[in-house]
Amino acid sequence: MLAGALFLGSGAPPPRDDAPAPAAADWPYYHGDPAATHYSALDQITARNVARLTKAWEYDSGDAFGEGGSQSDMQANPLVVDGRMYIVTPKGRLVALNAATGRELWAFDPAPAPVATRQRLRGVSYWRDGEERRILFTFGQELISVDVLTGRPDARFGRGGRVDLREGFGRPYAQLTVNNVTPGAVFEDLIIMGSTGHTPGDVRAFDVRTGAIRWTFHTIPHSGEPGAETWPRDAWKTEIGANAWAGLTVDVARGLVFLPVASSGMGDRDFYGPTRAGANLYANSLVALDARTGRRRWHFQSVHHDLWDRDFPAQPTLVTVRGVPAIAQTTKSGLVYVFDRRDGRPLYPIEERPVPASDMPGEQAWPTQPMPTGIAPFARQRLTPDIVTRRTPAAHAAVTAQLAGLRNRGPFDPPSLQGTVLLPGMDGGAEWGGAAYDPDSGLLYVNANEMAWTLRLKPRPARAAGSSGAALYANHCAACHGADRAGDPPQVPGLRDVGARLSAAQLGRQITQGGGRMPGFAGTLSPAQVATLVRDLRGDREGTAPRGNESDATPAAAPVFDEPYVFDGYHRLLDPDGYPALTPPWGTLSALDVNTGRWVWRVPFGRYPELGPAETGSENYGGAVVTRGGLLFIAATVYDRRFRAYDKRNGRLLWSTELPAAGLATPATYAVDGRQYVAIAAGGGKDRGRRPGGSVIAFTLPRRR
């Protein structure tokens, strides 16, 4: 098999009509429907009356906690079925609400102990077969099935309603950290799950009744499987990543499930990859599988041997292009790819272009990368002198001086010891909120960030001798959290005050089990070493001395990541006052006509309130909802905490309101008893140290008198 961009399967299913959309009154899937369109046929709220929207109700979960780098978030897209809303709270509790009043109907707490660490959960899945109805969601390393009427676990599912997601990987549990921030895709009697964590990115289909694994697709191919030749021998036994964390999209009529697979590696391996020489299929690939069997139909790889963490950040979206059933994929790079969803044929041209080589020892950057040429990028691709900030003369001079010391050769300039400019940055371009598609007009809506970041590698510090708390921290924690323990919030929390946030038991569980991007150290550190590290992190200076059978002469365990070069951290390129290094817009909202490949409109999206009323654009996280009523609803902006409604035809702002915390989530719209609502989770979590929230807020039109 060649390691090029496009690979076709041996055939495609016969064409069939698309499955009908769900009832307009409901919002029964993550992002609206299996096709991830974010679309609703409801039209009671229109461009003419949206200015009269008022708050119908607010439900405060009471689960928000922390400030600054240790704060919670609430990024869930609510589901609404038969007048009931289902959503997860910042602490991972599943709650059912009356969707017309916000009254809590029941709550299920999956946590075995009090929660004090971030539980990033973006939604739940709903399954129904006759009178059987279940909510399936993840917490920690478990997939849980709950009865929608009672809020109690389904005893027939897994073990007492729970399935351990570490099962089926062929590795010892101690080597794995498996969770899933995005809900699984329900198809017939399967829930198909991606994952994140310290693990290979296998995509698994679980039986919704029993929890048994029905099929597995290896995103890091096993020996003898197609694509294995694009990795070192037996890489699946040692490499991690290539996971479908952003969510899966289903073509119900054709029985296809589409995986937006992330980059290979994790931690330092995201940016330095000698251990994974090759193109690394199916990392950075859009993969189409038979949803019933897991057999690959086709795939396209957008980045070969990724060194930039350029994973697909969002679900792909099913669209129709000039009568062809198609699929559109947005990227962190500010690009849009569009394919015939039946066979993977590009509907707009893609070219393989030469890119710069890496000068890092041992690194073998891929010599070419694919670039779409038929659709213009929706974000700027290089920080050139003409777009350096002019906010103030001092800001311009400072950024210009920074750039003089950095590499800045545009897309696919590899990470370096010197430091390399990445534009768009590691949060996009597009991000996990995904695109919204309007079948009435053929427009695809994309919200995006315009922020430059820097990529810098540094030699790994020499291993510290012994097993004191300081040595354990230096060897296992400092590469991510920093020698000064300041971290890089919100991506990497600081640990200077961790003893005030977490008990010894909570901190020990976090170190042992991991979570999110953090690996678990159960297979690396002994229980005594974990205890020593806990005492050190909590500030028990006596505890930094070894206890029990440990001694300073004990050889330090090898770090989970042990490459000779490490990533220097997630750093935005900012001016001295903390604003983006380039000229506005710093965030955008755009509409693409998928039938022509032309951008129809683009507006700045978001603002920094302290800079005045102008829409400069700002960082934004979460997607939009588009309706037959002519509207595009979106919150997403970090700093102004606004929830907005736009005219979907031209991008004109029609309504906005301030939320108690930033709505970094995708809204939902639904109807109960003939009345349309639009709801958003207001959780914050990224807005400059403001206290986060834990509320769901619903808006509707006033009742006629």
Residue pairs with C-beta under 8 A, 6 or more apart in sequence:
1 7
1 226
1 227
1 229
1 230
3 229
3 230
3 278
3 279
3 281
3 304
4 301
4 352
5 300
5 301
5 302
5 304
5 350
5 352
5 370
6 298
6 300
6 344
6 346
6 350
7 281
7 298
7 299
7 300
7 301
7 344
8 298
8 343
8 344
8 345
9 288
9 296
9 297
9 298
9 343
9 344
11 297
12 254
12 297
12 298
12 342
12 343
13 254
13 255
13 256
13 290
13 297
13 342
15 254
15 325
15 342
16 253
16 254
17 253
18 35
18 251
18 252
18 253
18 318
18 325
19 34
19 252
19 253
21 33
21 39
21 41
22 28
22 29
22 33
24 40
24 41
24 42
24 671
25 42
25 670
25 671
25 672
26 80
26 81
26 82
26 670
27 40
27 78
27 79
27 80
27 81
27 668
27 669
27 670
28 79
28 80
28 81
28 126
29 79
29 125
29 126
29 186
30 36
30 77
30 79
30 122
30 123
30 124
30 125
30 182
30 183
30 247
31 37
31 38
31 77
31 247
31 315
31 434
31 623
31 666
32 38
32 39
32 40
32 625
32 668
33 39
34 185
34 186
34 187
34 249
34 250
34 251
34 252
35 249
35 250
35 251
35 252
35 317
35 318
35 437
36 247
36 249
36 315
36 316
36 317
36 318
36 434
37 317
37 318
37 319
37 436
37 437
37 439
37 626
38 317
38 434
38 435
38 436
38 437
38 445
38 623
38 624
38 625
38 626
38 666
39 436
39 437
39 438
39 439
39 625
39 626
39 627
40 625
40 626
40 627
40 628
40 669
40 670
41 627
41 628
42 627
42 628
42 629
42 669
42 670
42 671
42 676
43 627
43 628
43 629
43 630
44 629
44 671
44 675
44 676
44 701
45 53
45 627
45 629
45 631
45 669
45 676
45 678
45 700
45 701
46 629
46 630
46 631
47 629
47 630
47 631
47 647
47 654
49 701
50 631
50 645
50 654
50 655
51 654
51 655
52 701
52 702
53 645
53 655
53 657
53 678
53 699
53 700
53 701
54 699
54 700
54 701
54 702
55 657
55 697
55 698
55 699
56 100
56 102
56 677
56 698
56 699
56 700
57 101
57 102
57 697
57 698
58 102
58 695
58 696
58 697
58 698
59 95
59 97
59 102
59 104
59 695
59 696
59 697
60 693
60 694
60 695
61 74
61 89
61 90
61 91
61 93
61 95
61 694
61 695
61 696
62 694
63 72
63 74
63 89
63 90
63 91
63 93
63 115
63 694
64 71
64 72
64 74
64 90
64 661
64 683
64 684
64 691
64 692
64 693
64 694
65 71
65 72
65 90
65 91
65 116
65 692
66 72
66 501
66 692
67 689
67 690
67 691
67 692
68 489
68 494
68 689
69 487
69 489
69 490
69 493
69 494
70 489
70 493
70 494
70 497
70 498
70 501
71 118
71 490
71 684
71 685
71 689
71 691
71 692
72 90
72 91
72 118
72 119
72 683
72 685
72 692
72 694
73 90
73 118
73 120
73 664
73 683
73 684
73 685
73 686
73 692
74 89
74 90
74 661
74 664
74 665
74 681
74 682
74 683
74 684
74 685
74 692
74 693
74 694
74 695
75 120
75 121
75 122
75 621
75 622
75 664
75 665
75 681
75 683
75 685
76 87
76 88
76 121
76 122
76 123
76 124
76 665
76 681
77 122
77 123
77 623
77 665
77 666
77 667
77 668
77 681
78 85
78 86
78 87
78 123
78 668
78 679
78 681
78 696
79 85
79 86
79 87
79 123
79 124
79 126
79 135
79 668
80 86
80 99
80 668
80 670
80 679
81 126
81 128
81 148
83 98
83 99
83 100
83 672
83 673
84 96
84 97
84 98
84 99
84 105
84 148
85 96
85 97
85 98
85 99
85 668
85 670
85 679
85 696
86 94
86 95
86 96
86 97
86 124
86 126
86 135
86 148
87 94
87 95
87 97
87 123
87 124
87 681
87 696
88 94
88 95
88 119
88 121
88 123
88 124
88 137
89 95
89 694
90 118
90 119
90 683
90 692
90 694
91 109
91 111
91 115
91 119
92 109
92 110
92 111
92 115
92 119
92 121
92 139
92 140
93 107
93 108
93 109
93 110
93 111
94 107
94 108
94 110
94 124
94 135
94 137
94 144
94 146
94 151
95 104
95 106
95 107
95 108
96 104
96 105
96 106
96 107
96 148
96 151
97 103
97 104
97 105
97 696
98 105
99 670
99 672
99 677
99 679
99 698
100 672
100 673
100 675
100 677
102 696
102 698
105 151
106 150
106 151
107 151
108 146
108 151
108 152
108 153
110 139
110 140
110 142
110 144
111 139
111 140
113 505
113 506
113 509
114 506
116 501
116 502
116 503
116 506
117 502
117 506
117 510
117 515
118 493
118 516
118 685
119 139
120 181
120 516
121 137
121 138
121 139
121 181
122 181
122 182
122 183
122 247
122 432
122 665
123 137
123 182
123 183
124 135
124 136
124 137
124 183
125 135
125 136
125 137
125 183
125 184
125 185
125 186
125 191
126 133
126 134
126 135
126 136
126 148
126 186
127 133
127 134
127 136
127 186
127 189
127 191
127 208
128 134
129 189
133 147
133 148
133 149
134 145
134 146
134 147
134 148
134 154
134 157
134 208
135 145
135 146
135 148
136 143
136 144
136 145
136 146
136 183
136 184
136 186
136 191
136 208
137 143
137 144
137 146
137 183
138 144
138 165
138 179
138 180
138 183
138 193
140 179
140 513
140 515
141 164
141 165
141 166
141 177
141 178
141 179
141 197
141 513
142 162
142 163
142 164
142 165
143 158
143 162
143 163
143 165
143 180
143 184
143 191
143 193
143 206
143 211
144 153
144 161
144 162
144 163
145 153
145 154
145 157
145 158
145 161
145 162
145 208
145 211
146 152
146 153
146 154
146 161
147 153
147 154
152 161
153 160
153 161
153 162
154 161
155 161
156 209
156 210
157 163
157 208
157 209
157 210
157 211
158 164
158 210
158 211
162 211
163 206
163 211
165 178
165 179
165 180
165 193
165 195
166 173
166 176
166 178
166 199
167 213
168 202
168 204
168 213
168 216
169 176
169 178
169 199
169 200
169 202
171 199
171 200
171 237
172 523
173 522
174 520
174 522
174 523
175 198
175 523
176 197
176 198
176 199
176 520
177 197
177 198
177 199
177 513
177 514
177 515
177 518
177 519
177 520
178 195
178 197
178 199
179 195
179 196
179 197
179 515
179 516
180 193
180 194
180 195
180 196
180 245
181 196
181 245
181 516
182 194
182 245
182 246
182 247
182 432
183 247
184 191
184 192
184 193
184 194
184 206
184 248
185 191
185 192
185 247
185 248
185 249
185 250
185 257
186 192
186 208
187 250
187 252
187 255
187 257
187 291
187 292
188 291
188 292
189 207
189 208
189 209
190 205
190 206
190 207
190 208
190 214
190 291
190 292
191 205
191 206
191 208
192 203
192 204
192 205
192 206
192 248
192 250
192 257
192 291
193 203
193 204
193 205
193 206
194 201
194 203
194 243
194 244
194 245
194 246
194 247
194 248
194 259
195 201
195 202
195 203
195 243
195 244
195 245
196 243
196 245
196 516
196 517
197 243
197 514
197 515
197 516
197 517
197 519
198 240
198 266
198 514
198 518
198 519
198 520
198 560
199 240
199 243
200 218
200 219
200 220
200 236
200 239
200 240
200 241
200 242
200 243
201 219
201 220
201 240
201 241
201 242
201 243
201 244
201 261
201 262
201 283
202 216
202 217
202 218
202 219
203 216
203 217
203 219
203 244
203 248
203 259
203 289
203 294
204 213
204 215
204 216
204 217
205 213
205 214
205 215
205 216
205 291
205 294
206 212
206 213
206 214
207 213
207 214
215 293
215 294
216 294
217 259
217 287
217 289
217 294
217 296
218 225
218 236
219 242
219 243
219 244
219 259
219 261
219 282
219 283
219 287
220 231
220 235
220 236
220 239
220 241
220 242
220 264
220 282
220 283
221 227
221 228
221 230
221 231
221 236
221 281
221 282
222 228
222 236
223 233
223 234
223 236
226 296
227 281
227 282
228 235
228 236
229 278
230 278
230 279
230 280
230 281
231 239
231 276
231 278
231 280
231 281
232 275
232 276
232 277
232 278
235 276
238 275
239 264
239 265
239 269
239 275
239 276
240 264
240 265
240 266
240 269
241 262
241 263
241 264
241 265
241 266
241 269
241 270
241 283
242 261
242 262
242 263
242 264
242 280
242 282
242 283
243 261
243 262
244 259
244 260
244 261
244 262
245 262
245 311
246 260
246 262
246 311
246 312
246 313
246 314
246 315
246 432
246 434
247 260
247 314
247 315
247 432
247 434
248 257
248 258
248 259
248 260
248 315
249 257
249 258
249 260
249 315
249 316
249 317
249 318
249 327
250 256
250 257
250 258
250 291
251 257
251 258
251 318
251 325
251 341
254 325
254 341
254 342
255 290
255 291
255 292
256 288
256 289
256 290
256 291
256 297
256 341
257 288
257 289
257 290
257 291
258 286
258 287
258 288
258 289
258 316
258 327
258 341
259 282
259 285
259 286
259 287
259 288
259 289
260 286
260 311
260 312
260 313
260 314
260 315
260 316
260 329
261 282
261 283
261 284
261 285
261 286
261 287
261 311
261 312
262 283
262 284
262 311
262 312
263 270
263 283
263 284
263 303
263 306
263 308
263 309
263 310
263 311
264 273
264 276
264 280
264 283
264 284
264 306
265 271
265 273
265 276
265 306
266 517
266 519
267 479
267 480
267 517
267 519
267 560
267 561
267 567
268 479
268 561
268 563
268 565
268 566
268 567
269 275
269 276
269 561
269 563
270 306
270 307
270 309
270 567
271 307
271 308
271 309
271 415
271 455
271 457
271 567
272 307
272 360
272 363
272 415
272 457
272 563
272 565
272 566
272 567
273 280
273 305
273 306
273 307
273 363
273 364
274 362
274 363
274 364
274 563
275 563
276 305
277 305
277 364
278 305
279 301
279 304
279 305
279 366
280 304
280 305
280 306
281 299
281 301
282 299
282 301
283 301
283 303
283 306
283 311
284 301
284 302
284 303
284 304
284 306
284 310
284 311
284 312
285 299
285 300
285 301
285 302
286 299
286 300
286 302
286 312
286 316
286 327
286 329
286 337
286 339
287 296
287 298
287 299
288 296
288 297
288 298
288 299
288 341
288 344
289 295
289 296
289 297
290 297
297 343
297 344
298 343
298 344
299 344
300 337
300 339
300 344
300 346
301 370
302 310
302 312
302 329
302 331
302 333
302 335
302 337
302 370
303 310
303 369
303 370
304 366
304 368
304 369
305 364
305 365
305 366
307 358
307 363
307 365
307 414
307 415
308 412
308 414
308 415
308 422
308 426
308 455
309 332
309 426
310 331
310 332
310 333
311 332
312 329
312 331
312 332
313 330
313 331
313 332
313 428
313 429
313 430
313 431
313 432
314 329
314 330
314 430
314 431
314 432
314 433
314 434
314 435
314 623
315 434
316 327
316 328
316 329
317 327
317 328
317 329
317 330
317 434
317 435
317 436
317 437
317 444
318 325
318 326
318 327
318 341
318 437
319 326
319 327
319 328
319 338
319 437
319 439
319 442
319 444
319 594
320 326
320 439
320 442
320 594
321 338
321 347
321 442
321 594
321 595
322 595
324 340
324 347
325 340
325 341
325 342
326 338
326 339
326 340
326 341
326 347
326 594
327 338
327 339
327 341
328 336
328 337
328 338
328 435
328 437
328 444
328 594
329 336
329 337
329 338
329 339
330 336
330 429
330 430
330 434
330 435
330 446
331 337
331 428
331 429
331 430
332 424
332 426
332 427
332 428
332 429
332 430
332 431
333 377
333 379
333 381
333 411
333 424
333 429
334 377
334 378
334 379
334 380
334 381
334 424
334 428
334 429
334 430
334 448
335 371
335 372
335 375
335 377
335 378
335 429
336 372
336 375
336 378
336 444
336 446
336 592
337 346
337 348
337 350
337 372
338 346
338 347
338 348
338 375
338 594
338 597
339 345
339 346
339 347
340 347
346 372
348 372
348 373
348 374
348 375
348 597
349 372
349 373
349 374
350 370
350 371
350 372
350 373
351 370
351 371
351 373
352 368
352 369
352 370
352 371
353 368
353 369
353 370
353 371
354 367
354 368
355 365
355 366
355 367
355 368
355 369
355 411
355 412
355 413
356 365
356 409
356 412
356 413
356 414
357 365
357 367
357 414
358 364
358 365
358 414
358 415
358 416
359 414
359 416
360 414
360 415
360 416
360 417
360 457
360 565
361 564
361 565
362 564
363 414
365 414
369 411
369 412
371 411
374 597
375 592
375 597
376 599
378 429
378 430
378 446
378 448
378 588
378 590
378 592
378 599
378 602
379 423
379 424
379 428
379 429
379 448
379 449
379 450
379 588
380 387
380 423
380 424
380 450
380 582
381 410
381 411
381 423
381 424
382 408
382 409
382 410
382 411
382 421
382 423
383 403
383 408
383 421
383 423
383 452
383 573
383 581
383 582
385 400
385 403
387 582
387 583
388 396
388 399
388 400
388 403
388 581
388 582
388 583
389 395
389 396
389 399
389 575
389 579
389 580
389 581
389 582
389 583
390 396
390 583
391 575
391 577
391 579
392 575
392 577
394 576
395 575
395 576
395 577
395 579
398 575
398 576
399 573
399 575
399 581
402 573
402 581
403 421
405 418
405 419
406 418
406 419
406 420
406 421
406 454
407 413
407 416
407 418
407 419
407 420
407 421
408 420
408 421
413 420
413 421
413 422
414 420
415 455
415 456
415 457
415 567
416 455
416 456
416 457
417 456
417 457
417 458
417 565
418 456
419 454
419 455
419 456
419 568
420 454
420 455
420 456
421 452
421 453
421 454
421 455
421 573
422 452
422 453
422 454
422 455
423 450
423 451
423 452
423 453
423 582
424 448
424 449
424 450
424 451
424 452
425 449
425 451
425 452
425 453
425 572
425 573
426 453
426 570
427 449
427 451
427 453
427 619
427 621
428 448
428 449
429 448
429 449
430 446
430 447
430 448
431 448
431 449
431 620
431 621
432 621
432 622
433 447
433 620
433 621
433 622
433 623
433 624
433 636
433 665
433 666
434 623
434 666
435 444
435 445
435 446
435 623
436 444
436 445
436 623
436 624
436 625
436 626
436 632
437 443
437 444
437 445
437 594
437 626
438 444
438 445
438 626
438 648
440 628
441 593
441 648
441 649
442 593
442 594
442 595
443 591
443 592
443 593
443 594
443 600
443 626
443 648
444 591
444 592
444 593
444 594
445 589
445 590
445 591
445 592
445 624
445 626
445 632
445 648
446 589
446 590
446 591
446 592
447 587
447 588
447 589
447 590
447 605
447 620
447 623
447 624
447 634
447 636
448 587
448 588
448 589
448 590
448 605
448 620
449 586
449 587
449 619
449 620
450 580
450 582
450 584
450 585
450 586
450 587
450 588
450 617
451 572
451 573
451 580
451 582
451 586
451 619
452 572
452 573
452 580
452 581
452 582
453 570
453 571
453 572
453 573
454 571
454 572
454 573
455 567
456 567
456 568
456 569
456 571
457 565
457 566
457 567
457 568
458 565
458 566
458 568
459 564
459 565
459 566
460 479
460 562
460 563
460 564
460 565
460 566
461 474
461 478
461 479
461 483
463 474
463 475
463 556
463 559
464 470
464 471
464 474
464 475
464 556
465 471
465 552
465 556
466 546
466 551
466 552
466 553
466 554
466 556
467 528
467 529
467 532
467 546
467 550
467 551
467 552
467 554
467 556
468 532
468 536
468 544
468 545
468 546
468 552
469 532
469 533
469 535
469 536
469 537
469 543
469 544
470 536
470 544
471 556
472 525
472 529
472 532
472 533
472 536
472 556
473 485
473 533
473 536
473 537
474 483
475 556
475 557
475 559
476 521
476 524
476 525
476 533
476 557
476 559
476 560
477 495
477 533
479 559
479 561
479 566
479 567
480 487
480 492
480 518
481 487
481 492
481 493
481 494
481 495
482 488
482 569
485 494
485 495
485 496
486 494
486 496
487 493
487 494
487 495
488 569
488 570
488 571
490 685
490 686
491 570
492 569
492 570
495 537
498 507
498 537
498 538
499 507
499 537
499 538
499 539
502 510
504 534
504 535
504 538
507 534
507 537
507 538
508 530
508 531
508 534
510 518
511 520
511 521
511 525
511 530
511 533
511 534
512 520
512 521
512 522
512 525
512 530
513 520
513 522
514 520
514 521
519 560
521 530
521 560
524 557
524 558
524 559
524 560
525 533
525 557
526 550
526 557
528 546
528 547
528 548
528 549
528 550
529 550
529 557
531 543
531 547
532 543
532 544
532 546
532 547
532 550
534 543
535 542
535 543
535 544
536 543
536 544
546 552
546 554
572 580
573 580
573 581
574 580
574 581
575 581
579 586
579 608
579 611
580 586
584 604
584 616
584 617
585 604
585 605
585 615
585 616
585 617
586 604
586 606
586 616
586 617
586 618
586 619
587 604
587 605
587 606
587 617
587 618
587 619
587 620
587 637
588 602
588 603
588 604
588 605
588 617
589 602
589 603
589 604
589 605
589 624
589 632
589 634
589 646
589 651
590 599
590 601
590 602
590 603
591 599
591 600
591 601
591 602
591 648
591 651
592 598
592 599
592 600
593 599
593 600
601 650
601 651
602 651
603 615
603 646
603 651
603 653
604 615
604 616
604 617
605 615
605 617
605 618
605 620
605 634
605 636
605 637
606 615
606 616
606 617
606 618
606 619
606 620
606 636
606 637
606 638
606 639
606 640
606 642
607 613
607 614
607 615
607 616
607 617
607 618
607 637
607 639
607 640
608 616
608 618
608 639
608 640
609 639
609 640
618 637
618 638
618 639
618 640
619 637
619 638
619 639
619 686
620 636
620 637
620 638
621 636
621 638
621 664
621 686
622 634
622 635
622 636
622 663
622 664
622 665
622 666
623 634
623 636
623 666
624 632
624 633
624 634
624 636
624 666
624 667
625 632
625 633
625 634
625 666
625 667
625 668
625 669
625 678
626 632
626 633
626 648
627 633
627 648
627 669
629 676
630 647
630 648
630 649
631 645
631 646
631 647
631 648
631 654
632 645
632 646
632 647
632 648
633 643
633 644
633 645
633 667
633 669
633 678
634 643
634 644
634 646
634 667
635 642
635 643
635 644
635 659
635 662
635 663
635 664
635 665
635 667
635 680
635 682
636 663
636 664
636 665
637 662
638 662
638 664
638 686
638 687
638 688
639 662
639 687
639 688
640 658
641 658
641 659
641 660
641 661
641 662
641 663
641 682
641 684
641 687
642 656
642 657
642 658
642 659
643 656
643 657
643 658
643 659
643 663
643 667
643 680
643 697
643 699
644 653
644 655
644 656
645 653
645 654
645 655
645 656
646 652
646 653
646 654
647 654
657 699
659 680
659 682
659 693
659 697
660 682
660 693
660 695
660 697
661 682
661 683
661 684
661 685
661 687
661 690
661 691
661 692
661 693
661 695
662 682
662 683
662 684
662 685
662 686
662 687
663 680
663 681
663 682
663 683
664 683
664 684
664 685
664 686
665 680
665 681
665 683
667 678
667 679
667 680
668 678
668 679
668 680
669 676
669 677
669 678
669 679
670 676
670 677
670 679
671 677
675 700
675 701
676 700
676 701
677 698
677 699
677 700
678 698
678 699
678 700
679 696
679 697
679 698
679 699
680 696
680 697
681 695
681 696
682 693
682 695
682 696
682 697
683 692
683 693
683 694
683 695
684 690
684 691
684 692
684 693
685 692
